[in-house]
Amino acid sequence: MEELRGLPVANAINEKLIEQIKDMDVLPQLAIIRVGERPDDCAYERGAVKKMEKVGVRCKTYTFAADIDNETFQKEFDKINTDDARSCDQLWIR
């Protein structure tokens, strides 16, 4: 059995993504939606943004207060999800 190490595999995946994204007419964009300011969530978000930028994916973050009510959050989420100017291809909620 072949031993796989994480970093070389991750680097190979990143290189492949960079090549694929370079050939796209429109760059993909990721929206990250975070509720609250938990340190672990903030760290996860920073890491995700850094990785996306490394491979050429645009990344936009949206942060809401931890005490946001469901109705307000749903309205904001719908705006993010439908606004063509923001044009996100993927949404992550943390």
Salt bridges, closest charged atoms under 4 A:
GLU3 OE2 - ARG5 NH2 3.30
GLU19 OE2 - LYS22 NZ 3.01
GLU37 OE1 - ARG34 NH1 3.48
ASP40 OD2 - ARG38 NH2 2.47
ASP41 OD2 - ARG38 NE 3.86
ASP41 OD1 - ARG94 NE 2.99
GLU45 OE1 - ARG34 NE 2.48
GLU71 OE2 - LYS75 NZ 3.45
GLU76 OE2 - LYS79 NZ 3.09
ASP83 OD2 - ARG86 NE 3.68
